[in-house]
């Protein structure tokens, strides 16, 4: 009951609603324009909302996040280029359907089931966050360290083709997070005599560089191609026909929520999984999958939007972000002096309500903007890159300057932008690095605390890794590492072939 | 396995060597700084960097192994080198000179330069966007958000 009252208090706050609307409107454009990403917009927003009240910042960011993830589907349907990675699967049926002259129908299905997915994800967050927090209260410092390590290894395995490169990206992030004055001993660490580094690497310029400026360089470095835009003509689609897929969409949304809660997996994985599920479940789609089946759009959009609420679960209860955007949102909490974790709902209940209210209100704006504005923005999504990129560059620079009013942060942003560019060109995902920069300080302090606590016990190893939760986490990490090991896979394949030839 | 060195293979080797050197340097740094600090390992600020370095070591070796097994004709990711360097260079120049010539002038100049370089030829639009966008950003950050822009 208190949860509902808390959410309701934000839902009737006109200022809060207005800020969610502003975020939603920005999310609609940012998500639908290929080359601009939700992570980039959120990173920029962190710098703009730096001095705002936390609830105001969260309102805007939740609007961008919820509507931004959906609006990737607009360009996926209209120009066959997903505006966000999680909309890749939507192109498979959305674009063929639009080519048949049914762009409006494809958009309406995407809007309706993005809404269903988002609501499902946030409802799941509201229901399971408290029980998970209760379990997390039993976690020791070693468990936190291992949980963050597990998060980094899964992100490393899911965001790049080469596992080693994913882990190297995470190591680099951890390295950057170590720079500055050590929180335990007060010693300057890895600053190499540079005074400005003593305060550490500020997360905002690092994020703006990795997601904003590196994206600008990525787009500049690739030749621009002319996009074919499908026209959107109004069609009357019976409500009953749209809602026909509702029961199945709940299953896809459940998949999305669970996948979203796994650190690093995120929207693209959820959408692919849900899509493959729908191919198995739906025996008689409207047209074959891949040729414009609305069932494909339903699966992809329900799952990728449900990921939003799912990704929030580990971020709020364990301080382990589920994806790059939640890593950035986690930094918003840190910037505003809040500490997500098992005690978060108890100590900062109103912020938890603000997130839920932001998500629910954002999903209503998703519905309204999706139904009334999305069909009319086909011109906007093809804004030439030559117009867009210079402005984004300026926003990256000013956004990173605004955090501390110092030019050093702008140089940091430039450094991370160039680094992010080369990493992406060489197939190193920047997501593990982002997560590592955010989590590094927590991992360091918890690891040292765990070692200190265990060293005062008689049985050092038992105290360090002897608890059931700790053992379980170690097993999870080992499974992630071994299941991604190419040598092990080769060895198992050889053994199987040997068995086959002997048998 | 095919032998010979393609561009992709050379870059892959360089990557592996770079991270191997980073790992070794971080081990050396952590050890030397730790012993100079005269603290126990359990409290040492260099314990975690050492852990990262030890983790990076096998990963860099895995990269080298991957580079070794790359085929001679493996494709190398191509990109428009000149465009990237020029846009990056213009941005860096902007960052360097902004404190001297003020935000408004520097931003208008950068926007005009980037619009022109990236191929926009509608001069009126360039003028309107450069001045308009700069003033809007100035109004939002300097006036509304009280960010002291240079």
Interface residues (C-beta under 8 A of the other chain):
Chain A: X48 X51 X162 X164 X165 X167 X168 X171 X174 X175 X178 X182 X184 X185 X187 X189 X190 X213 X216 X217 X220 X221 X222 X223 X384 X385 X386 X387 X389 X390 X391 X393 X394 X395 X397 X398 X401 X402 X405 X407 X410 X411 X414 X418 X421 X425 X426 X427 X443 X444 X447 X448 X451 X452 X455
Chain B: X11 X15 X19 X26 X29 X33 X37 X39 X41 X42 X43 X44 X45 X46 X47 X48 X49 X51 X52 X55 X56 X59 X60 X62 X63 X66 X77 X79 X80 X81 X83 X84 X87 X88 X91 X92 X94 X95 X98 X99 X107 X110 X111 X114 X115 X118 X119 X120 X129 X133 X134 X137 X140 X141 X145 X146 X147 X148 X149 X150
